[in-house]
Amino acid sequence: MAAARRIKDFDDRTFDPFKTFDRLQGVGEVDDPYPRIHAMHRRGTVHTGDIRREFGLPQFPFWANYSARMVFGYEAVVRVLSDGTTFSSSIKAALQKVAVGDSINGMDAPEHQRYRRLFQKAFLPQTIARWGKELVPRVVGSIINAFSDRGHADLLSEFTALYPFQVVYGQLKLPVADRAVFQRLTMGTMCAFVDAAHGSEAFRKLGEYFSDLLQERRSAIEDGTPPVEDDLIGLLAVADVDGERLPHEIAVSFLRQLMAASGETTFRGTSALLVGLLTHPEQLNAVRVDRALVPQAIEEALRWEPPITFETRMSARDVTVDGVAIPAGCMIDAVIGSANRDPARFENPDQFDIWRKPDRHVAFGTGPHVCIGQHLARLEMSRALNALLDRFPKLRLDPEKAAPQMLGLSSRAPAAIHVRFD
């Protein structure tokens, strides 16, 4: 389905939003944040300061003047993320507004719940199942075909950095000719925190594009054409709960952030899963032989290297956390990586171990803002891993290349995953 208006690239075609985003995440500045995270947690669960500046990275201008605290450990992090009344998401509104618009990520109750119910209409179990049965295997298989006869590959640049985003293209029914520019613009919106000019340009151009697509779908539906069951834009165009529909600008904002929220999460989750298994060949072989282990391998990867290392909230009132007073209006970084590697909750937490005793992690958050797309992300990771194991029974690390290492502070990923499968 063609858009009424073709998507427009950055005026400056030399701008690289991917490298800008990596710098934003601390790639090249932070290799492994966990030793320092553990050291701080041992000294207490609440510390003064924010996590970015703790690691020598500049704070976003929107948050630079806030009094800040960092919260470590499973129980304290879960408390912050679960209590949306005391620990508000509204601090993210200004940040989200310049990148994607009025996003539910920066909303509190009751506004957040109202819009979340509408978005969930587009992620019903039957829709996710259809994507998982048809779209995801088709995308994964096509990408693997491109390197399957070679005997070696970089599974990051040639696989994990491609397939989640191509799934998003399929969900949105985007014209093939628009996809490369679309990904550049969506990544550009996430650079708005450090590059306002390019971020604003991406915001505007994506807004125009999605407005056209939404109106196109609505017009077709009003003319009697029923929405396609797995067309995400069409589903958002007609999403209805008790007679209420999504406001146009809220739907556009959601679509602007979909690539980062969905594609990036699955890209980083699958990359961590492959790094964990490939660097532990005995665990990889166990999963290869017994595919019933795939779900627990996925959960372990999400615990070990969550797609996002910390989430930010603001204290809506004076509050005490583990005996430490936090004043109202304080920015709070809830360190998810610390919760998922809390030694009081997980034995040998820095080890990747698919056989560890199952326990609930918070890789997708918890509480009112728990990730809407977590079930789809797990499904995509499962389809990807099974496809690789089916096609490449001898999949292993390339001994002539450097072993993969997860890098960065916030959204972590390896630089490459070199493998052989002859």
N, C-alpha and C positions, 0 to 999 in steps of 0.2 A: 504494500500500500504506500503510495508516494505522498510525501508531505506537500501541502500547498506552497510552502516556501522552503527551498533547500537550505540546509544548515550552513552557517557561515563560519569559517575558520578565523583565528586571531588575525588581526591586521598585520601583526609582526609574525610571519611564519617561522622565524628562527627561535621564537620563545619555546622553551622546553618545560612544560608544566610538570613532567614526571620527575626530572631532576630537582626542580624547585620543591616539590612535595616531599621527596626523600630528605632533602636538607631540613625541611620543616619537622620531620620525624626524628631527626638526630642521626640519620645515616651518615657515616663518616666522622661523627663526633662521639657516639656512644656505641660500643660493641656489645657489652654485656652489662646491663644495669643491675642484675640480681645480687651480686656481692654487696653493693652499697644499699640496695633495698633491704636485704637481710640484716645488715649492720644497723640500719636505722630502726628496723622493727625490734631488734633485740634491746634497743635503748628505750623503747616505748611505742605505743600505738598511735600517738598524736605528736606531730612535730610542727613547729612554726616554719612557714615558707611554702613555696610551691615546687612541684616536682620538676618542671622544666628548668627553672633557675638552679635547683639543687644539682642538676647535671650540666650546668654551664650553658644552657640554651636560652635564648631570649624569650621572655614572656610575650604573649600576644598583646598588642597595644590596648585592646579592650579590657584586659584583666591586669594590666601592669600596676595599677594603683590600689588594688584590693589588698586588704590584710588577708593573709593566706595561711592555711594549715594543710598538712598532709596526714592521711589516715592509713595505717598499715594493719595487716592481720585480718583473718577471715571474719571473725565476729564483728569487728568494728566496721569493716568495709560493707558487709551485708546490712548492718544497721543503717549506714548512711544511704545506701542505694534503695533500701526497702521503705524508708520513711520519707515519702515525698512531701509531706506536710512540713516537717522540720527541716529537711534538707532539699531545698528547692532547685529545680532545673532551670528556673528563669534566668539565672546568670548566663546561660548559653544562648539566650534569645538574641542578644546583640551580635554575638559571634556568628550564629546561624543566619541572621538576617542579611549580612553582607555576602555570605557564601551561597546560600540557597533560597532565602526568603523566610517567611513565617513557617517555621518547622515545628512539628510536635515535640522534637527533641528539646526545645526551649520553652515548653509549656508545662504548667501544673494543672491539677484538678481545679474545676471540672472540665475546663477546655480540653485538656489533654485526652481524657477518657472519651469525650464526645467525638473527636476526630479520629482517635485510635480505633474506635468501633467501626468507623467508615472505612478506614484503610484495611482493616482485617477482612472486610467483605471481598477484597481483591486477593486475599491469601487464604481462602477456604481450603480445607483438606483436599477436596476433589480437584481443585485447580492445581495445587502443589503436586498431587499425584499425577496429574496429566503432564505437567512439565517434566516430572521425574521419569515418566514412562516414555515420552516421545522426544521432547526438546533436548534434555540433558544428554541422553545417550547419543543422539544424533550429533550434537556439537562435539562431545568428547571423542567419539569415533573418528570424526572428520579431522580433528587436530592430530590425533595419534597417527592417522594414515600418512601425514606429511613427513614423519621421520621414522616410521616403523621399519623400513628396509635398510636403514643406515647402520644399525648396530650400536649407535651411541647417540646421546642427545643431552642438551641442557634442559632438564624438566622445568626449570623456572621460566626462562625466556620462551621456550617452545611449547609449554603446556600450562603450568599453573597461572602464568601471567596472561593467558589467552582465554581459557575456556570459561571462567566465571563471567567475564565481560561479554563473551559471545552469547552466553545464556541470557544475559540482560537484553542484548540486542534482539534475541528471539522473543523474549517476553513483551518487548515494546513493538515488535514487528517493524523495526527500523529498516529503511532501505539500505542495501549493502553499501551504496555509494556515500552514505552519510556517516558510517560507523566510525571511521578513523577520526574524523573531525569531532564527532560527538564525544569520543573518549578524551580527546585533548581538552575540550571545553569543560567536561565534568571534572577532570582533574584540575583544571584551571580554577574552578570555583573554590576548591579546597586550598588553593594557594592565596586566596584573598587575605588571609591573616597576615601574610608577609609581603604580598605584592598586590596592593589595592587596585592598581590600574588594570592589570591583566585579569584579576579576579572580577572586577566590575564589568569588564568586557565580556567575560565568559558568562556571568550572571545574566546580562542583558540578552545575549545571543541565544542562550539556552531557553530563556523565558519566551522569546519570540517563537522559537521552534516548537516548544511544547504547547504553547497557546494554540498554534496552528493545528497541531496534531489532535489536541483535545477537542477543538471546535470541529475538526473534520469528523472525528468519531461521533460526536453529539449530533451533527447534522445528518450523518448516515442513519443513526438510530432513529432520529425524529422522522426520517423519510421512510421508515419501516424496515430497515436492515438490522436484524438482531445482532448484538455484539458477539464477536468470536469468543469462545469460552476461555481461551488462554491468552487473550490479548489484554495485557495489563493496563494500557492506556484506555482501552474501551471499558474495562471493568471499573476503573476509577471514574470514568465519565458518567457511569450510571449507578455507582455505589450509593445505596440508599439504606438508611436505618430509621424506621418510624417516620417516613416521609421527608427526612432531612438528607440533603445531598452535600457533597464536598464543595465548598467554595472554590471557584476557579483558581485563585492565587495559592490556596493551600495545596491543591492538587499539583500545580506547577512546581511548587517548592519541593514536594515529595519526589517528583520526577527528577528534579535537579540533583537531589542527593542520593538517588537510587544506586548509581554506579559506585559511589564511595561506600554507601551503607551495605550494599549487597555484594557487588563484585569484589571490592577490596577485602571484605571480611572473609569471603570464601577463598580468594587468592591466598591470603596470609594463613588461613587455617589449613588449607591443603598443602601449602609449602611446609608448614611446621610438621604436619603429619608425615610427609615424605622424608624430611630431614630426620625426624625421630626414628622412623622405621629403617631407613637406609644406613644410619649410623649405628643401628643395633640389629645386625643381620639375623640374629637368632629370633628376634621378635618379628622381623619381616617374613622369615620363613614360616613361622607359626601361623601368621595371618594368611600367607599364601596357601598353606595346606588346609587351614580351617577358616573359612570365610565368616563363620559365626563370630569370630573375634574382631571383625571390622568395626562394629559399633563401639566396642570398648577401646579400640585403638584411636578412633576419632575423639572420643571423650578425653582420653589421656593427652592427645595432642592439644586439644583446646585448653585443658588445664595447664599443661606444661608451658605453652606459648600462646596465650590468648591473643586474639586479633587486635585488641586494644589493651594497653598496659594500665591505663588509669582513666577514670571518669571524673568530671568536675561537677560539683554542686555548690550551693550557697546556703549558709545557715539562715533560716527565716526568723529565728528567735535565739536568745541566749540558750545554750545547751551545754551539757557536760558529757563528754565521751571518755570512758575509762578514767574518770576522775580529773580530766583536764577540761577547764572551762573554755568554751569557744563562743565569742560574742556574736550577736546577730549581725548579718551583713558580711560574714567572712567567707571568702572563697575556700572551698575544700576539695582537694584532690584525693579521691578514694582510689587507692592503688590496687587495682584488680590483680596485677601480677603478684603482689604480696599476699593477697587472699588465697590465690590459687597455689601458692608455694609456702603456705603457712605450715611450719613443721609441727605445730600442735594439731593440725588437721590431716596432713599428708606426710607419711613417713618418707624420708629421703626425698624431699620435694623437688630438688633440682634434677633428679633422675627421671628420664623417660622410661616408663614401665607400664606396659599395657596390662600386666597381671596384678597391679596394685589393687588393694581393697577398694571397691567402688565408693565414691563419696561425691557429693554435689559440688561442682565448681561454679564460678560466676563469670565464665568467659563471655557469656552473652548478657551480662548484667543480671539484675533481679529486681523485684518490685514493680512499680507502675511502668517503668521504662524498659522492661526486659525486651530484648530484640524481637520485633515482629516476624522477621524472616529466619529465625534460628532453625526451624524445622526444614526449610528449603536449603539452608546452608549445609546442614548435616546430610541431607539427601544428595546434594551435589558432591560433597566430599566422598560419600560412599560410592556413588557411581564412578567417580574419577579413579579411586583406588582400585576398585574391582576391575575396571577396564584395563588399567595398567598391568595388573597381575594376570589377567586373562591373556593379554597380548604378549607379555614378556615374562615367561616363567623364570628366566635367569636374570631378572632385573637386579642390578647391584651398583654400588658406587664405582666410578671410573678411577682405578688406582693411579692413573697418571695425572689426575687433576686434584686440586685442593678439596678436602672434605668440606661440605657445606656448613655454614655457621649462621645462626640467626643474628641479625644486626639491627641496631636502632634502639630508640627509647620507647616511643609510643606504639606505632604500628610497625611491628618487627617482621622482617623477612630475610632470607639469605640473598647473597649476591648472585648465586648460581647453584644449580643442583646437577652436577655432571654425573651421568650414569652410562653404563653399558648393559646390553641385553642380548648379545649374540647367542 
